Amino acid sequence: MRLAGRTAVVTGAGSGFGAGIARKFAAEGARVMVADIRPEAAEAVATEVGGIACTADVSQAASVAALAEAARAAFGRIDILVNNAGITHLPMFLEEVEEAEFDRVLAVNAKSVYLTARAFVPGMKAAGAGAILNIASTAGLSPRPRLSWYNASKGWMITATKAMAVELAPFGLRVNALCPVAGETPLLKSFLGEDTPEMRAKFLATIPLGRFSTPQDLGNAAAFLCSDEAGMITGVALEVDGGRCI
């Protein structure tokens, strides 16, 4: 029960890594707000973990502000914020990605961190404590061809994590990131281009431990970084990748 008495908001928690983090947080004693752009998905996970569902589009300022207000109304104080919601573009040459697709990737993967910071950081500063966790990617550390703008968005998130950590440390806030390799999530098909046994085998061959990241892997790492056990850790981008970045 490392998170007993804590409150947490997890974005993109209706499936995949976000759902895994919500489940682990709840198992460790936290009260969780499950935020997702899909109402039914948010409600399903919230029901499962005994949390509260909230529909939110993290790329839109008004929606993020409404999420923060709903969290304050439900919990009073927000101890943990997990920026997990993310999207990618399909594998293609960088000059072929449409401008609208580029804008959407950067809005969901990068601008969302700015928007949640504006909405949640003031309350954490007032409390003198808080943990923010950004879900980045190995793509931000070891970019793969034909995912250039997704890679760049995750590299941005890693740098933002370090910048936030330095600025917010004097206020008692810690900011860290996790860098998973591709996993069994709704985005897997987009990363691979096509989800076939051959494509999976080719990708798995690049991971020394020989498997994808799982929602449980991310939940375990997230619970540690957001707990008091990681009280001296801030500004890290922890690889949860089975050795992919070695």
Backbone bond lengths (Angstrom), bond angles and torsions (degrees), N, CA, C in turn:
res aa  C-N    CA-C-N  psi(-1)  N-CA   C-N-CA  omega(-1)  CA-C   N-CA-C  phi
1 M - - - 1.473 - - 1.526 110.48 -
2 R 1.326 116.36 53.78 1.462 121.50 -176.50 1.520 113.71 -66.79
3 L 1.333 116.85 -19.02 1.458 120.17 -177.50 1.529 111.54 -115.26
4 A 1.320 117.42 22.23 1.460 121.36 -179.38 1.524 110.08 -58.76
5 G 1.318 115.58 131.63 1.447 120.88 178.85 1.515 114.57 83.98
6 R 1.327 117.84 -3.77 1.467 121.25 -178.70 1.526 109.96 -92.20
7 T 1.314 114.50 156.52 1.462 121.18 173.87 1.518 108.29 -117.14
8 A 1.324 116.47 145.52 1.458 120.63 -175.91 1.512 110.90 -141.92
9 V 1.324 115.44 142.67 1.462 122.67 171.30 1.520 106.95 -115.28
10 V 1.335 117.11 124.97 1.465 122.27 -179.28 1.517 108.01 -121.92
11 T 1.331 117.30 118.62 1.460 120.26 179.47 1.532 109.90 -87.41
12 G 1.321 115.74 154.95 1.458 120.26 -178.00 1.513 111.87 59.69
13 A 1.333 115.97 33.54 1.471 120.77 -172.67 1.522 113.46 -93.21
14 G 1.323 117.01 9.71 1.456 119.65 -179.78 1.516 113.95 -79.18
15 S 1.343 117.27 -9.06 1.463 120.75 179.76 1.520 108.83 -166.03
16 G 1.329 115.85 175.09 1.457 122.04 171.44 1.511 115.06 56.99
17 F 1.344 115.01 -140.98 1.462 120.73 -176.47 1.528 111.54 -60.24
18 G 1.324 117.19 -39.62 1.462 120.12 -178.86 1.517 111.91 -61.81
19 A 1.332 116.64 -41.73 1.460 120.17 177.77 1.526 110.28 -64.80
20 G 1.330 116.85 -39.39 1.466 120.27 178.14 1.514 111.66 -62.36
21 I 1.336 116.21 -39.71 1.467 120.48 178.55 1.524 110.15 -67.53
22 A 1.331 117.15 -43.47 1.469 120.17 178.82 1.524 110.81 -60.36
23 R 1.318 117.23 -42.67 1.469 120.57 -179.93 1.529 111.27 -63.31
24 K 1.320 116.60 -44.52 1.461 120.26 -178.92 1.513 110.94 -66.74
25 F 1.323 117.63 -43.32 1.464 120.79 178.68 1.528 110.33 -58.29
26 A 1.332 116.31 -45.52 1.462 119.97 -179.75 1.523 110.76 -63.37
27 A 1.336 116.49 -40.74 1.467 120.61 178.79 1.526 111.58 -63.97
28 E 1.342 115.68 -27.78 1.467 120.56 179.49 1.529 112.14 -90.74
29 G 1.337 117.11 8.04 1.450 120.57 172.02 1.509 116.91 101.79
30 A 1.333 118.69 0.00 1.464 120.96 -178.09 1.526 111.59 -80.35
31 R 1.325 115.03 151.38 1.457 121.34 167.94 1.523 106.63 -91.29
32 V 1.341 116.65 126.74 1.463 120.59 -168.60 1.519 111.99 -119.24
33 M 1.342 115.21 132.80 1.458 120.90 167.52 1.517 107.49 -97.56
34 V 1.316 116.20 119.15 1.455 123.38 -178.48 1.527 108.24 -94.01
35 A 1.323 116.36 106.55 1.461 120.97 -178.37 1.521 110.13 -104.23
36 D 1.317 116.51 135.13 1.460 120.77 178.76 1.518 108.29 -159.13
37 I 1.322 116.13 152.84 1.457 120.49 178.75 1.525 111.14 -72.76
38 R 1.320 116.48 -16.58 1.471 122.27 179.64 1.527 108.79 -103.01
39 P 1.329 118.67 109.36 1.466 121.39 -175.69 1.524 113.96 -57.11
40 E 1.341 117.31 -43.05 1.458 120.10 -176.82 1.532 111.14 -65.48
41 A 1.327 116.50 -38.74 1.461 120.06 179.86 1.524 110.54 -66.90
42 A 1.332 116.40 -43.18 1.467 120.11 178.86 1.522 110.36 -61.73
43 E 1.315 116.49 -43.32 1.465 120.75 -178.19 1.520 111.39 -64.97
44 A 1.336 116.77 -39.75 1.467 120.27 -178.61 1.528 111.42 -63.43
45 V 1.323 116.79 -46.74 1.469 119.62 -179.57 1.524 110.56 -69.60
46 A 1.328 117.44 -40.23 1.466 120.21 178.93 1.527 111.15 -60.74
47 T 1.316 116.45 -40.94 1.468 120.32 177.75 1.517 110.14 -63.21
48 E 1.314 116.18 -41.40 1.467 121.45 -178.78 1.528 112.16 -62.89
49 V 1.327 116.82 -40.38 1.464 120.20 -173.53 1.528 113.03 -100.41
50 G 1.332 117.21 3.91 1.454 119.97 -178.62 1.514 112.53 69.50
51 G 1.334 115.94 31.00 1.455 120.83 -178.23 1.509 112.30 -105.50
52 I 1.322 116.05 -161.66 1.455 123.03 -179.16 1.524 108.56 -121.08
53 A 1.321 116.84 131.83 1.458 121.52 179.96 1.518 110.20 -90.51
54 C 1.329 115.77 145.32 1.460 121.17 174.71 1.524 108.81 -146.23
55 T 1.307 116.81 127.74 1.461 121.16 176.70 1.521 108.81 -82.07
56 A 1.331 116.41 128.16 1.465 119.35 -177.63 1.516 110.64 -151.61
57 D 1.324 115.52 140.03 1.459 123.21 170.51 1.526 106.27 -106.99
58 V 1.326 116.88 105.42 1.463 120.93 -171.53 1.523 113.28 -70.62
59 S 1.321 117.94 -7.37 1.465 120.57 177.67 1.518 112.57 -87.85
60 Q 1.335 117.00 -3.96 1.461 121.96 -175.29 1.528 110.39 -116.70
61 A 1.325 116.19 125.36 1.464 120.80 -175.63 1.525 112.38 -58.58
62 A 1.313 117.86 -44.24 1.463 120.67 -177.82 1.525 111.01 -63.34
63 S 1.328 116.41 -38.51 1.456 120.41 -179.77 1.526 111.24 -68.44
64 V 1.331 116.83 -40.43 1.466 120.53 178.60 1.526 110.33 -66.78
65 A 1.330 116.88 -40.17 1.460 120.31 177.16 1.521 110.98 -62.02
66 A 1.329 116.80 -39.14 1.464 120.77 178.12 1.523 110.66 -66.75
67 L 1.336 116.52 -37.65 1.467 120.79 176.93 1.523 110.37 -61.48
68 A 1.335 116.99 -46.50 1.461 120.89 -179.85 1.521 111.02 -62.36
69 E 1.321 116.34 -40.30 1.464 119.92 179.41 1.524 110.94 -66.33
70 A 1.339 116.76 -40.54 1.460 120.31 177.68 1.528 110.83 -63.52
71 A 1.333 116.62 -39.84 1.465 120.38 178.83 1.519 111.16 -65.77
72 R 1.332 117.07 -42.69 1.469 120.09 178.42 1.529 111.05 -64.37
73 A 1.341 116.51 -38.77 1.459 120.15 179.24 1.522 111.22 -66.02
74 A 1.326 116.30 -36.04 1.461 120.59 -177.44 1.516 112.86 -80.89
75 F 1.344 115.96 -40.21 1.463 120.21 -171.07 1.523 114.51 -112.29
76 G 1.312 116.70 -22.39 1.451 119.44 -173.42 1.515 110.73 83.67
77 R 1.302 116.89 -64.68 1.461 122.60 -178.97 1.525 109.18 -119.88
78 I 1.318 117.13 137.22 1.468 122.24 177.75 1.523 108.19 -106.83
79 D 1.325 115.73 117.55 1.463 121.25 -177.32 1.523 112.90 -90.38
80 I 1.338 116.43 -33.05 1.464 120.94 -172.70 1.527 109.53 -133.82
81 L 1.315 115.85 133.46 1.468 121.93 173.81 1.516 108.24 -124.25
82 V 1.319 116.29 125.39 1.464 121.32 177.19 1.522 108.84 -115.04
83 N 1.331 116.32 113.73 1.469 122.24 175.42 1.520 108.61 -88.27
84 N 1.321 115.43 88.65 1.464 120.73 -176.11 1.521 113.25 -105.55
85 A 1.320 118.36 -28.42 1.466 120.37 -176.18 1.528 110.60 -55.01
86 G 1.322 115.94 133.85 1.458 119.47 -179.60 1.517 111.37 -163.11
87 I 1.334 115.07 157.20 1.464 120.96 177.45 1.522 108.17 -138.80
88 T 1.314 115.58 171.66 1.459 121.08 175.59 1.523 109.27 -138.82
89 H 1.316 115.64 168.78 1.463 120.27 168.61 1.518 107.39 -99.69
90 L 1.315 116.58 161.16 1.458 120.30 178.71 1.528 110.14 -67.40
91 P 1.323 118.04 151.70 1.470 119.73 178.08 1.526 110.80 -58.95
92 M 1.315 115.94 123.67 1.459 121.26 177.08 1.523 108.52 -165.61
93 F 1.325 116.17 164.16 1.454 119.50 178.21 1.522 109.35 -61.24
94 L 1.328 116.05 143.03 1.463 121.01 -170.75 1.522 113.45 -57.38
95 E 1.333 116.89 -34.62 1.465 118.85 -177.86 1.534 112.27 -77.57
96 E 1.335 117.53 -7.22 1.460 121.12 -178.83 1.524 113.23 -93.86
97 V 1.336 117.32 -10.27 1.465 120.37 -179.96 1.530 109.05 -71.17
98 E 1.313 116.36 126.48 1.463 120.96 -179.18 1.531 110.58 -67.03
99 E 1.328 115.34 149.14 1.458 120.06 -178.14 1.532 111.63 -58.31
100 A 1.316 117.25 -40.87 1.460 120.59 -179.41 1.529 111.00 -62.66
101 E 1.335 115.88 -37.48 1.460 120.02 178.80 1.525 110.70 -69.05
102 F 1.334 116.08 -41.74 1.462 120.63 175.86 1.527 110.28 -57.95
103 D 1.323 116.59 -48.36 1.457 121.18 -178.99 1.524 111.00 -59.98
104 R 1.315 117.26 -40.33 1.468 121.08 -178.57 1.524 110.70 -66.66
105 V 1.332 117.32 -44.06 1.469 120.65 179.68 1.525 110.70 -60.93
106 L 1.327 116.74 -45.82 1.463 119.54 -179.10 1.532 111.76 -69.90
107 A 1.322 117.01 -32.31 1.462 119.81 179.02 1.524 111.48 -67.22
108 V 1.323 116.86 -43.58 1.467 120.56 -177.56 1.526 111.51 -78.55
109 N 1.325 117.83 -40.24 1.459 120.58 -173.75 1.528 113.99 -87.90
110 A 1.321 117.51 -26.99 1.470 120.17 -175.32 1.531 112.10 -116.70
111 K 1.318 117.02 -57.48 1.463 119.53 -177.11 1.523 111.47 -57.76
112 S 1.326 117.25 -32.35 1.464 120.69 -179.02 1.524 111.82 -59.14
113 V 1.337 117.15 -35.76 1.462 120.58 179.60 1.529 110.24 -65.89
114 Y 1.318 115.87 -39.69 1.465 121.38 175.16 1.526 110.49 -63.12
115 L 1.334 116.86 -45.23 1.459 120.42 -177.24 1.523 111.89 -66.48
116 T 1.331 118.09 -42.69 1.464 119.45 179.10 1.527 110.84 -68.93
117 A 1.331 117.06 -32.92 1.460 119.65 177.04 1.530 109.94 -61.98
118 R 1.318 116.52 -45.49 1.467 119.99 178.92 1.530 111.14 -61.14
119 A 1.326 116.20 -35.65 1.462 120.27 -174.31 1.528 113.31 -82.98
120 F 1.331 117.41 -33.35 1.466 120.15 -171.39 1.532 114.70 -109.39
121 V 1.325 117.88 -29.69 1.470 119.83 -174.74 1.526 113.17 -61.63
122 P 1.340 120.27 -40.98 1.464 118.10 -179.91 1.525 113.31 -55.63
123 G 1.321 117.64 -41.46 1.456 120.97 179.14 1.518 111.94 -66.82
124 M 1.329 116.78 -39.14 1.465 120.26 177.87 1.524 110.91 -67.08
125 K 1.330 117.00 -39.67 1.465 120.08 176.20 1.529 110.69 -60.31
126 A 1.326 115.64 -43.62 1.462 119.69 -179.52 1.526 111.00 -62.18
127 A 1.335 115.93 -34.25 1.468 120.22 179.54 1.525 112.24 -80.41
128 G 1.323 116.39 -17.62 1.461 120.56 -179.37 1.508 113.87 74.77
129 A 1.337 116.90 18.39 1.467 120.85 -179.28 1.517 109.10 -162.72
130 G 1.324 114.64 158.98 1.459 119.94 176.54 1.506 110.55 158.56
131 A 1.330 115.55 154.76 1.459 121.85 177.69 1.521 108.31 -128.01
132 I 1.324 115.75 126.89 1.459 121.60 176.09 1.522 107.49 -115.17
133 L 1.314 116.02 131.91 1.466 121.48 -179.59 1.517 109.28 -126.00
134 N 1.323 116.45 121.59 1.459 122.05 178.19 1.526 109.57 -102.65
135 I 1.315 117.12 129.53 1.462 120.23 179.04 1.520 108.06 -91.72
136 A 1.327 114.88 100.84 1.461 121.98 -179.81 1.533 108.14 -91.35
137 S 1.319 117.65 -133.31 1.469 120.41 -177.42 1.519 109.45 -172.44
138 T 1.325 115.95 155.38 1.468 119.30 170.47 1.523 110.35 -60.04
139 A 1.342 116.72 -22.01 1.468 120.46 178.27 1.518 111.86 -62.20
140 G 1.334 117.00 -24.12 1.450 120.73 178.18 1.517 113.04 -82.67
141 L 1.331 116.45 -11.05 1.464 122.34 -179.73 1.519 112.22 -109.77
142 S 1.322 115.70 -38.58 1.464 121.82 -178.19 1.528 107.96 -134.88
143 P 1.334 117.52 79.83 1.465 121.48 -172.36 1.527 113.52 -60.07
144 R 1.323 114.34 144.62 1.462 121.54 175.69 1.518 109.32 -104.30
145 P 1.331 117.88 144.70 1.465 120.22 179.07 1.527 111.98 -60.67
146 R 1.328 114.61 149.11 1.460 124.05 173.31 1.530 113.99 72.75
147 L 1.352 115.39 10.68 1.468 120.68 170.31 1.535 108.75 -126.93
148 S 1.324 116.13 34.30 1.461 121.71 -167.00 1.516 114.34 -54.95
149 W 1.315 118.14 -47.00 1.465 119.32 -173.50 1.516 110.80 -78.19
150 Y 1.331 117.77 -28.80 1.467 120.03 170.56 1.525 109.64 -66.03
151 N 1.339 116.82 -46.57 1.463 120.75 176.42 1.530 110.51 -52.75
152 A 1.331 115.74 -47.83 1.465 120.93 -176.95 1.524 111.47 -63.21
153 S 1.332 117.28 -37.79 1.461 120.08 -179.56 1.525 110.93 -65.55
154 K 1.326 116.81 -35.50 1.462 120.00 179.58 1.532 111.25 -78.01
155 G 1.326 117.08 -31.29 1.456 119.86 172.31 1.520 110.28 -64.19
156 W 1.328 116.45 -39.94 1.460 121.60 175.32 1.518 110.09 -58.27
157 M 1.330 116.77 -43.70 1.461 120.45 -177.45 1.529 111.05 -63.85
158 I 1.327 117.42 -37.93 1.461 120.53 179.11 1.528 110.35 -65.40
159 T 1.328 116.93 -45.09 1.464 120.01 178.36 1.524 110.49 -65.19
160 A 1.326 117.94 -40.48 1.460 121.35 178.00 1.523 110.36 -60.94
161 T 1.327 116.41 -39.43 1.464 120.74 178.73 1.521 111.01 -58.83
162 K 1.323 116.61 -46.86 1.464 120.84 -179.04 1.529 111.43 -67.11
163 A 1.338 116.59 -40.54 1.463 120.12 178.34 1.527 111.02 -64.58
164 M 1.316 116.69 -43.14 1.459 120.89 178.42 1.522 110.64 -63.77
165 A 1.329 116.66 -41.25 1.465 120.96 -178.19 1.525 111.22 -60.20
166 V 1.325 116.45 -44.40 1.463 120.88 -179.41 1.525 110.99 -65.21
167 E 1.322 116.48 -44.40 1.462 119.77 -176.52 1.517 112.91 -71.75
168 L 1.334 117.22 -35.94 1.454 120.49 -172.28 1.526 114.19 -92.52
169 A 1.323 117.89 -11.80 1.464 120.62 -179.62 1.532 113.25 -55.39
170 P 1.335 119.05 -43.34 1.474 118.16 -179.79 1.529 114.05 -62.85
171 F 1.325 116.68 -17.13 1.466 121.04 179.74 1.531 112.41 -94.62
172 G 1.338 116.54 2.67 1.453 120.45 178.72 1.512 115.24 88.92
173 L 1.337 117.26 11.01 1.467 121.09 -179.66 1.520 110.32 -100.59
174 R 1.314 115.87 141.89 1.462 121.73 173.83 1.527 108.91 -112.19
175 V 1.331 116.82 141.73 1.464 121.91 -179.62 1.528 108.78 -133.23
176 N 1.309 116.76 121.80 1.457 121.75 -179.90 1.527 110.29 -134.21
177 A 1.325 115.57 171.05 1.468 121.00 178.03 1.519 109.66 -134.17
178 L 1.305 115.53 153.73 1.463 122.51 170.32 1.516 108.22 -114.02
179 C 1.330 115.74 141.74 1.462 121.66 179.47 1.520 109.46 -121.41
180 P 1.334 116.99 86.48 1.462 119.32 177.42 1.521 111.35 -79.79
181 V 1.320 114.98 155.15 1.456 120.13 165.84 1.525 106.19 -83.16
182 A 1.304 118.45 172.15 1.465 120.84 -179.86 1.521 110.25 -54.88
183 G 1.331 115.88 146.68 1.457 120.04 -178.18 1.510 112.01 -138.35
184 E 1.320 114.32 -177.07 1.463 120.95 179.07 1.528 108.54 -77.99
185 T 1.318 115.26 75.03 1.464 122.34 -179.71 1.523 108.49 -131.17
186 P 1.339 117.65 171.24 1.470 119.46 178.71 1.525 114.23 -60.61
187 L 1.345 117.91 -17.52 1.463 119.81 -178.95 1.525 113.52 -85.52
188 L 1.327 117.79 -8.92 1.465 119.85 -173.25 1.530 112.15 -57.47
189 K 1.330 116.98 -44.81 1.462 119.99 -178.57 1.519 110.76 -61.02
190 S 1.339 116.78 -37.28 1.459 120.30 179.58 1.522 111.24 -66.28
191 F 1.338 117.05 -39.31 1.460 120.31 178.94 1.524 111.18 -64.85
192 L 1.322 115.37 -42.84 1.465 120.08 -174.95 1.524 112.83 -79.48
193 G 1.321 116.95 -21.33 1.459 119.97 -173.88 1.514 110.31 90.07
194 E 1.322 115.74 -48.74 1.458 122.33 172.64 1.525 107.53 -148.47
195 D 1.320 116.23 135.41 1.464 120.99 -176.40 1.529 109.45 -91.93
196 T 1.322 114.88 89.55 1.458 121.60 178.48 1.522 109.00 -123.92
197 P 1.342 117.98 159.29 1.461 119.61 177.79 1.529 112.20 -56.49
198 E 1.322 116.86 -35.27 1.463 120.52 -179.56 1.528 111.34 -67.45
199 M 1.347 117.16 -44.66 1.453 121.05 179.39 1.524 111.15 -65.84
200 R 1.329 116.37 -38.91 1.470 119.88 177.67 1.531 110.75 -63.35
201 A 1.306 116.07 -44.48 1.464 120.00 -179.16 1.521 110.72 -62.80
202 K 1.309 116.92 -40.49 1.454 121.21 179.11 1.521 111.40 -63.00
203 F 1.331 116.15 -42.16 1.459 120.06 -179.41 1.526 110.58 -71.31
204 L 1.324 117.08 -43.72 1.465 120.48 -178.58 1.520 112.01 -62.39
205 A 1.312 116.53 -26.29 1.465 120.38 178.74 1.520 112.08 -65.05
206 T 1.336 117.26 -17.35 1.471 120.75 179.54 1.520 112.27 -91.30
207 I 1.341 117.55 -1.91 1.468 121.89 -177.52 1.526 108.38 -110.31
208 P 1.338 119.05 111.10 1.463 120.83 -175.51 1.527 114.54 -53.08
209 L 1.332 118.37 -38.16 1.466 119.72 179.76 1.527 112.48 -78.05
210 G 1.330 116.92 -8.32 1.451 120.95 169.49 1.514 117.18 76.47
211 R 1.329 117.33 21.55 1.470 118.71 175.71 1.527 109.71 -149.70
212 F 1.331 114.28 164.97 1.453 120.07 177.48 1.529 110.26 -77.66
213 S 1.337 116.37 162.27 1.464 120.71 168.53 1.531 107.90 -67.39
214 T 1.317 116.23 146.56 1.463 121.01 177.92 1.527 109.68 -115.65
215 P 1.340 117.19 159.77 1.458 119.38 174.32 1.522 112.17 -55.93
216 Q 1.331 117.23 -33.97 1.459 120.36 178.58 1.528 111.29 -66.30
217 D 1.333 116.98 -39.79 1.465 120.69 177.23 1.524 110.72 -57.83
218 L 1.328 115.51 -46.19 1.466 119.97 -178.46 1.518 111.10 -69.04
219 G 1.333 116.86 -37.87 1.460 120.07 177.90 1.515 111.78 -62.11
220 N 1.329 116.68 -42.74 1.464 120.69 -179.78 1.523 111.09 -63.24
221 A 1.328 116.78 -46.54 1.463 120.38 -179.19 1.523 110.96 -66.94
222 A 1.329 116.91 -39.38 1.464 120.95 -179.75 1.518 111.25 -64.78
223 A 1.328 116.78 -42.87 1.467 120.24 -179.61 1.522 110.51 -61.06
224 F 1.323 117.02 -40.09 1.461 120.23 177.83 1.526 111.29 -63.61
225 L 1.332 117.59 -52.38 1.458 120.60 -175.14 1.526 112.63 -65.46
226 C 1.314 117.39 -26.01 1.463 120.31 -179.45 1.523 113.17 -94.79
227 S 1.328 117.08 2.47 1.458 121.61 -179.61 1.520 110.79 -99.54
228 D 1.326 115.77 170.12 1.458 120.86 178.16 1.527 111.98 -66.39
229 E 1.317 117.77 -18.98 1.464 120.92 177.64 1.523 111.31 -62.23
230 A 1.323 116.87 -25.10 1.463 121.90 179.10 1.525 111.20 -103.27
231 G 1.320 116.10 28.06 1.454 121.19 -174.32 1.518 115.26 -60.19
232 M 1.346 117.61 -20.19 1.469 120.98 179.36 1.529 111.43 -105.45
233 I 1.318 116.72 13.64 1.466 120.74 -177.20 1.523 109.74 -113.05
234 T 1.314 116.06 119.29 1.459 120.98 174.24 1.519 109.01 -150.40
235 G 1.321 115.91 147.00 1.461 121.44 178.52 1.513 115.02 79.94
236 V 1.328 118.39 13.33 1.468 119.76 -179.50 1.530 109.98 -92.81
237 A 1.327 115.16 153.78 1.458 122.43 171.05 1.523 105.61 -118.66
238 L 1.321 115.89 91.07 1.469 122.72 -172.58 1.523 110.70 -78.84
239 E 1.318 116.02 122.90 1.467 120.90 178.44 1.533 109.80 -79.65
240 V 1.323 115.04 124.56 1.473 121.72 175.68 1.520 104.58 -120.27
241 D 1.335 114.88 70.94 1.469 119.69 -162.55 1.511 115.49 -136.35
242 G 1.324 116.86 10.87 1.476 118.85 178.89 1.513 113.68 61.26
243 G 1.335 116.75 23.08 1.468 120.22 178.85 1.513 114.55 91.57
244 R 1.329 117.98 8.39 1.460 121.44 -176.67 1.520 113.56 -55.98
245 C 1.349 117.61 -35.62 1.460 120.62 -174.22 1.519 113.33 -89.35
246 I 1.301 118.88 0.63 1.466 120.90 179.03 1.521 109.78 -68.66
